[in-house]
Amino acid sequence: MRLIARFLGFVFATGALVFVIGAAATGLLIWKYEQDLPDYTQLKNYEPPVMTRVHANDGSLLAEYARERRLYLPSTAIPPLVKQAFLSAEDKNFYSHNGVDPEGIGRALMVLLEGNKRVQGASTITQQVAKNFLLTNERSFDRKIKEALLAFRIESAYPKEKILELYLNEIYLGLGNYGIAAAALNYFDKSVHELSISEAAYMAALPKGPNNYQPFLHRDAALARRNWVIDRMVENGYVTRADGDKAKLDPLGVNPRVLSPNTYAAGYFAEEVRRELSERYGEKKLYDGGLSVRTTLDPKMQVMARKALVDGLVRYDESRGWRGAIRHVDLGSDWGLTVSEVPPLGDVQPWRLAIVLDSNDASARIGLQPPRDKAGDVAADRDTGQVPLDGIRWTGRKTVKSLLSTGDIVYVEPVDGKPGQYRLRQVPEISGAIVAMDPYTGRVFAMVGGFSFDQSEFNRATQGLRQPGSSFKPFVYATALDNGYTPSSVVMDGPIEIDQGPGLGMWRPANDDDMGSGPHTLRYGVEHSRNLMTVRLAKDIGMPLIVEYAKRFGIYDEMLPVLSMSLGAGETTVLRMVTGYSMLANGGKRIKPTLIDRIQDRWGHTIYRHDERVCEGCDAEKWSDQPEPRLVDKREQVLDPLTAYQITSILEGVITRGTGQAVKELGRHLAGKTGTTNDAKDVWFVGYSTDLAVGLYLGYDQPKSLGATAYAAQYAAPVFRDFMRMALQGKPDVPFRVPPGIKLISVDYKSGMRGSGQGSILEAFKPGTAPPDSYSVIGDNSPKGAAVAEPDADRAVGSGTGGLY
């Protein structure tokens, strides 16, 4: 017994010594690893990269910008089914262990001892949080030890729901998606609350190896892993066996969400918003900051604007004839694969690429470019169609065969009401831009910066500096009307020479018809876009004053005070021109154009708002017969409201009697002005209704003449007309409001003097002014012998070099 006691004592002492030494070694090891452990407390204030989302004004999603596609959801917003799926797949004992799961470790060791080459992981969700947030993906015992130590600390510092929240929002789930919210949207086009058992199980199957269970490349493996997760959910009691078996029969059902600004033909708009966000907040905030951006885009109006502009570009381009196929290829054994090698423009629907299979005099048989499936492979379907003689009539050719041959790759457009028939199309060489804006707030409803964003990302609406030509003239005449002139003031329309200075020679401006027509009223000068009258008026006013007004309206930041600038020789953008016209439409109030209404940070706090007006009384908690809330408008008045109405009335005349008569057929109260630049390198039209301002231009990117007979009235005005017809459909025709103080007096249209009956119009006069009984002709200093039409006897009451009567 004594020997047994001594032996037991020896064993106990040895065991105690080993335990002490082991504990000391373990403590030393833990101390060593704890020295360089990351600070786990940073998880408390962790802000993961979250994608910025851009919405149209109706709330529809326009674009997303992110390095990691992630939407952050608090634990309370994550449905139990989703949590249960992930717990079943990754850590069924999550709510019972303290960061490390002994059962999981034992299970992994058993698999390893059995000689299984596929090592089973034993990391808990807490350990994965430690690894994903604080450590690297290095596969080593050092990392596993640090991971376990951090897991214990995290468990002691944070509640289980917070740890699960971090995990479900951080985990990578394939196809660029991080976190369950973004993955649910981009795999199934659903919110997490809409996921079925099978869909939640597939989400939970992905963390183990997103690429291994990719739904298109590894469909069978994805289904097997999903069904395994469903079985675990059944075993854990989260779903019934019947529901689980039913869910396992579901197809994978992955339907990636297609999100593109092209959905609304809004590539240029979205890119302009992205640039502004980047300039305002920087790249990191844009791609990681989780901004919520509400833009001013009206999706329906955007589609209308693109259609009107594209129709105008095509109308001009087709008038110049057919330039030939995009390319010519051999059909090969599968024409579908052949035509699919040609990259299409993604934002020119309903146009489609097609390959000519055969042709004869009356028609051509075409094969339409097949779509690609979700894995990027060419679909098996092969659709064909016909291009009849009517479909090429615009080319001027008499037979289809003379135009199209086998192997030609071309664009075609389906013919409405004639299934299987297509019209031949070609991408226009000419380009242009259009902008539609609320004239009272500066909110841009639509912006198209070219024929195709896929073809060219250069935004001609904001980046293209072009000469506005005669569309600038209203600002010259508005300057005159704001400084003592009246619509009945008379200016000589006759030749004029301007000495440009030593060595520069004489400048001799001319009208588009190379003729003068004698003295005319200011109204006539705008309505018929008379260059000579404009130059004489600008000379009489003084260019420094016109420069000041051009700056007020935001047309130019700096403008040379030379007379040629009065004819629109400077360079500006469509957006600036529409903004300037908007100030004419709104009664002379300064507005700042914007594509963004409001920006909120990831927490929902508003960090930017375009509308800076103050609403007094809007914060009342209850109603107690106080005065109604009042918006305080502190915007600068850049033009007298009476002057603004006078020029608006004149611009109405441009459409009813002048160069904009192509718009007249709409039968609405509209105001606007054409603009044709020197050598017809650009054609413009800018105009407005009572609540919508629109401007556009057409021209080559490398400026060259559109043709000796090209005018804005022929090509630009119809685009404005077509857009307004669509945008104003179903809306009442509201006349422009006459401001208090304006007197509408009947005058003779030709002379501007009082008159009634045939040939008379109602003209707008300010208080203290009236139609003249006699007048002085501004700028009647024509050189001797110049061809100037003699004025009517009853108009030529006086003449001179200046003065108003």
Summary of the structure (lengths in Angstrom):
residues: 805
radius of gyration: 36.8
end to end distance: 139.2
largest distance: 149.9
contacts: 2645
relative contact order: 0.08
helix: 38%
strand: 17%
